[in-house]
Every structure is written in C-alpha cells, then in structure tokens.
Amino acid sequence: MAKSKTPAKRARINEENRLRNKAQKTKLKNAIKRYESALASNDVENAQVSLVNAISLVDKSVSKGILHKNTAARKKSALTKKFNQINQPS
C-alpha cells in the first residue's frame, strides 16, 4: 500500500473504477447470454428485444471507456449476424 496521501487516494479510486467496470462488463455479458439463449430457443421476438438491449449496453460500454470502439463494432456485428441467420424468411 502507498505511504503518502496522493498514491493512496489513487489506489482507492483505481479500485472503485475497477469494480464499476467489472459490474458493467458482467451486465453486458449477461445481456449477451440472454440474447443467445433466446436465439437457441428460436424465440424471434424475445431475441429481437434482447438484441436491442445488448447493442445498447455495448454502446454504453464504449462511451464509458470500458470497451474499445472497434471491439464494440465487432460484437454488434456478430450479434446482428446471428440474428439475421435465424430470422431468414423461408
């Protein structure tokens, strides 16, 4: 642990930020899992709602600095691609 005030404060702030980022990432991962389970059960309506929610959380993660914008674009593209494969008109 740091001996003076400033590094000690920095350490506290870093820990708070780490926990906040971890919570946001967990929330995002859970949303993606809900979306993928809706896809697996062929529930198109629920999958569409889950997709919108997951994409929204990805965008929020970028604005908060948790994900890089290219990572977010890749995730959104993959999620949308999965939805389009299952939602093909037969």
Secondary structure, 3 states (H helix, E strand, C coil): CCCCHHHHHHHHHHHHHHHHHHHHHHHHHHHHHHHHHHHHCCCHHHHHHHHHHHHHHHHHHHHCCCCCHHHHHHHHHHHHHHHHHHCCCC
